[in-house]
Amino acid sequence: DLLLHHPGYADEPVFLHLLFGWSSGDLSNGRLDPPLPADCAAGLALTKKEFVMKPWQHFKTITRHRLLVMVNCFRIGLIRQGLTHDLSKYSPTEFWTGAKYYQGIRSPNAAEREKKGYSAAWLHHKGRNRHHYEYWTDLNPATRQYEPVPMPRRYLAEMVMDRIAASKVYRGKQYTDGSPLEYFLMSQEGPLMHQQTARQLTMLLTMLRDQGETATFRFIREMVLPGKDF
């Protein structure tokens, strides 16, 4: 919130100037100097208003999410993971796709997937961020098939923080401690994970719903991260 409410970030042209060196005059006369890089401009069929607003709105959304995850990672002792969480979302491959498909009520990856049949931004993201269970798949030498493997505890914990933050961002005032579990059950992701990861995540999200953040975060610090059985 400190970043998003800083006076330098409150003005969209200032944001665009900081990111690309554009001035408000460039935006009004349609001349972008310097021009948008080709890899960023490809496929961005946006009106002028959308071209200004959607990147700004997407930037605010992913930055708010990152800050929420960062704070909660700090609360459980994952300092480095909190600082580096989701940095790939600011890369051209992910950022401009997110801006193009920005809706504000769900992940832009879902909208891209519906239109194209796959999400290039998601494929880029999941291969670089270990707090996603999709990262943890490998070729089973016995079956010669790709299968899920158990997530290391520190990334399981970061995944919990990620799901809490995403639910807070997209649910807004309707968020409750039960929202992350509700989404997890509704999405039916359990069978896609390793059984151990699915069981552990279900237990932690259920604890969050029933006992709240303070008790759940203490359990993660004292039991999950030290590697104790649960």
Salt bridges, closest charged atoms under 4 A:
ASP26 OD1 - ARG31 NH2 3.10
ASP33 OD2 - ARG31 NH1 3.68
ASP86 OD2 - HIS65 NE2 3.45
ASP86 OD2 - HIS85 NE2 3.15
ASP86 OD2 - LYS89 NZ 3.14
ASP86 OD1 - HIS125 NE2 3.13
ASP86 OD1 - HIS131 NE2 3.33
GLU94 OE2 - HIS124 ND1 2.68
GLU94 OE1 - HIS125 ND1 2.84
GLU112 OE2 - LYS116 NZ 3.08
GLU114 OE2 - ARG106 NH1 2.79
GLU158 OE2 - HIS85 ND1 2.75
GLU158 OE2 - HIS131 ND1 3.36
ASP162 OD1 - HIS65 NE2 2.79
ASP162 OD1 - HIS85 NE2 3.13
ASP162 OD1 - HIS131 NE2 3.99
GLU182 OE1 - ARG171 NH1 3.77
GLU189 OE1 - ARG163 NH1 3.03
ASP210 OD1 - ARG209 NE 2.78
GLU213 OE1 - ARG75 NH1 2.83
GLU213 OE2 - LYS168 NZ 2.88
